[in-house]
Every structure is written in C-alpha cells, then in structure tokens.
C-alpha cells in the first residue's frame, strides 16, 4: 500500500501543483498585460489633454494661476508615467506665458489709451 501511494499519489500531487502554478503564472501575465494597456491609455489621455489645454493657452496668449494649477495636476502623473518631451515642452511654454491679470491690465490700458 505504501508503494502505491508513493508511486501514484505523489506523482498526481506534483501534477496538480504544477497545474496550479501554471494557472497562476498565466493569470499574472494576463493582469500585467492589462495593466500595461491601461497605463499606456492613461498616458495617451493625459498627453491629449495637456496638448489641447496648452494649445488653447498658447493661442490665447496668457495662462491664469488656475490654468497653471490644472496643467500641473495633469503634468505630474503624465511625467511619472514616462511622458515624453512633447508634453513637457508644451507645459514649459505655458508656464512662460503671462498671467491673466497682466493681460487684462494691458488690454485695459490699450482701451483707455493710457499706454506708456
């Protein structure tokens, strides 16, 4: 009886253990691929949003503090996910834009004719 158990049951036990390990490995790989796809999709969405917002601000010619705060909120996770230089370049160009208040003051001066 002991020979039977050693010969067949231990062999079956190892087969079950290997099957479970194989199944777990496949699940791990599947989850990793899904996480990579979600990460790339999130980075694409952040890049698109940064691109759209920066294009608008650059066209407008100024960027308020709230706009800068929002851009920073988008840019930090984008950079952490490995975002490329395109998003960073646009972000830096928007940070260099004048503030809304300065733009409004300049427009008011032009309208009142008291430009110095």
CORZI-V753436 format. One record per residue. N is the residue number from 1. SS is DSSP state (alpha for helix, beta for strand, coil for the rest). PHI is phi in degrees with one decimal (999 if undefined). Layout:
# CORZI-V753436
((N;SS;PHI) (N;SS;PHI))
This chain:
# CORZI-V753436
((1;coil;999) (2;alpha;-62.9) (3;alpha;-64.7) (4;alpha;-61.0) (5;alpha;-63.3) (6;alpha;-63.6) (7;alpha;-73.4) (8;alpha;-106.6) (9;alpha;-71.1) (10;alpha;-66.7) (11;alpha;-62.8) (12;alpha;-67.4) (13;alpha;-60.9) (14;alpha;-63.9) (15;alpha;-63.5) (16;alpha;-66.3) (17;alpha;-61.3) (18;alpha;-64.9) (19;alpha;-63.5) (20;alpha;-65.8) (21;alpha;-61.9) (22;alpha;-62.9) (23;alpha;-63.3) (24;alpha;-62.0) (25;alpha;-62.1) (26;alpha;-63.4) (27;alpha;-64.1) (28;alpha;-62.9) (29;alpha;-64.1) (30;alpha;-62.7) (31;alpha;-63.7) (32;alpha;-63.6) (33;alpha;-63.6) (34;alpha;-64.4) (35;alpha;-62.7) (36;alpha;-63.1) (37;alpha;-65.4) (38;alpha;-65.1) (39;alpha;-61.5) (40;alpha;-64.8) (41;alpha;-64.7) (42;alpha;-64.6) (43;alpha;-64.5) (44;alpha;-64.3) (45;alpha;-65.4) (46;alpha;-63.6) (47;alpha;-62.2) (48;alpha;-62.3) (49;alpha;-66.7) (50;alpha;-62.8) (51;alpha;-61.3) (52;alpha;-64.3) (53;alpha;-65.0) (54;alpha;-65.6) (55;alpha;-59.6) (56;alpha;-63.9) (57;alpha;-65.5) (58;alpha;-66.4) (59;alpha;-67.3) (60;alpha;-70.3) (61;coil;95.8) (62;beta;-151.3) (63;coil;-144.6) (64;coil;-74.5) (65;alpha;-63.5) (66;alpha;-64.5) (67;alpha;-62.3) (68;alpha;-64.0) (69;alpha;-62.8) (70;alpha;-64.6) (71;alpha;-61.9) (72;alpha;-63.9) (73;alpha;-61.1) (74;alpha;-79.2) (75;alpha;-71.9) (76;alpha;-58.1) (77;alpha;-67.9) (78;alpha;-60.0) (79;alpha;-67.1) (80;alpha;-63.9) (81;coil;-81.2) (82;coil;98.1) (83;coil;-55.3) (84;coil;-86.1) (85;alpha;-71.4) (86;alpha;-62.6) (87;alpha;-63.7) (88;alpha;-65.0) (89;alpha;-61.3) (90;alpha;-63.5) (91;alpha;-59.6) (92;alpha;-65.3) (93;alpha;-65.1) (94;alpha;-70.7) (95;alpha;-65.3) (96;coil;-81.2) (97;coil;-69.3) (98;beta;-68.6) (99;coil;-74.9) (100;alpha;-58.1) (101;alpha;-58.7) (102;alpha;-62.7) (103;alpha;-65.1) (104;alpha;-63.3) (105;alpha;-62.6) (106;alpha;-63.3) (107;alpha;-64.2) (108;alpha;-65.7) (109;alpha;-63.0) (110;alpha;-63.7) (111;alpha;-69.4) (112;alpha;-86.9) (113;coil;78.5) (114;coil;-104.8) (115;coil;-70.9) (116;coil;-103.2))
